[in-house]
Amino acid sequence: MAYPPAVGIASIQWESCYVIAFLNTMKLLNFLKSKPVIIALAIAVNITVIDVHSSSSNLPIGKSTITQSQPHIQLVHTLTGHKKVTFGVRAVAISPDGQTLISGGRDDTIKFWNLRTGKLLRSLDAHSDGVTSIAISPDGKRIVNGGITTPTMKVWDLRTFLMLDSESGHTQPVETVAISSDGKLIASGSDDGTIKLWDLHTLKLLDTITAQSGFVSKVAFSPDMQTLVSTGGGDDNTIKLIDLQTKKTRHILKGHKTGVDAIAITPDSKKLVTGSFGQLVSRNRAISTLKLWNLQTGKLLHEFADNFSSVESLVISPNGKILICGNYDGTIKLWNLEQGKLLHTWRDGSSSVLGLALSPDGKTLASSNEDSTIHIWQIK
């Protein structure tokens, strides 16, 4: 499994061994993972400033603060409001105005934090359903979340903080949710292997797409609204590029050895990055974990050979040049997406980095962990 008085949103925001005990075998490769090897915390979360050293070339700075020219990364907040439960906090999102962090945990809560101060603003009860994913609408007025125990997709109004709907039509739990860039559609991916498309405003079911032979681990809309990306978990390690107009599969991408846990699409809708649990070649080393594809042709463009840990989360900078990767070993890696070059690695903590979210201006990064901790990083 890919494991997860009213105030306006602007003011409120992990030797290969699989333990068979929690869910069915199909879901273990991506969701139930043994505790990570204990790694010395010489540069753990009490670090305050890390200098990220890049190549000697002085490349131009883009609109985002994350660039190829030695950004400084500073830990500014450690958020511990979620209860420490197994698989911790899977989902994080940042509001469109960059003011609020929204986090969803396996403690059955959705929490809203002030991104600048780290203050907890509000907590919602997810109704005994550990949160696996969160998506926020472009206007910041609604969020959608998937859960681990029931076949429901919950939609919330952020003006009233009331749940609008909890029906999904799925027959098994909803692993992943996404909202389209135009703010009109919701996509929900489920353990039942289907993706359902919904009208965000009326919550009416529009289409059902049979997507994967296993469960749907991740789903995403391309920013240009041309492609729906679906990834498989369990024994289905494929990525499907679905034409959003015809609802037909345009390309099937193969190459990952296990289920795909993380995806990210560049802002120009031209490239797709996918990350998986990886093929273990030793206790601490995994291969085939991180790949770059052409989103239009489905061609494999690059494999990130230096990523030796399974991938849990991905995000791309607003200028489309930097890839940020959260790994099972508790590290975060920064890559030059155009050159496929590793810029820097730093330790986020001792547990898997399950979720990543980047503010619209690229200056603030949120990372959530298997130990239920959330870190806020300032990028200068």
PyMOL commands that set and color helices and strands:
alter all, ss='L'
color gray80, all
select helices_A, chain A and resi 25-28
alter helices_A, ss='H'
color red, helices_A
select strands_A, chain A and resi 49-51+72-79+89-94+100-105+109-114+120-125+131-136+142-147+153-157+162-165+174-179+185-190+194-199+205-210+216-221+227-232+239-243+249-253+260-265+271-276+279-282+285-287+290-294+300-303+311-316+322-327+331-336+341-347+353-358+364-369+374-379
alter strands_A, ss='S'
color yellow, strands_A
deselect
rebuild
show_as cartoon
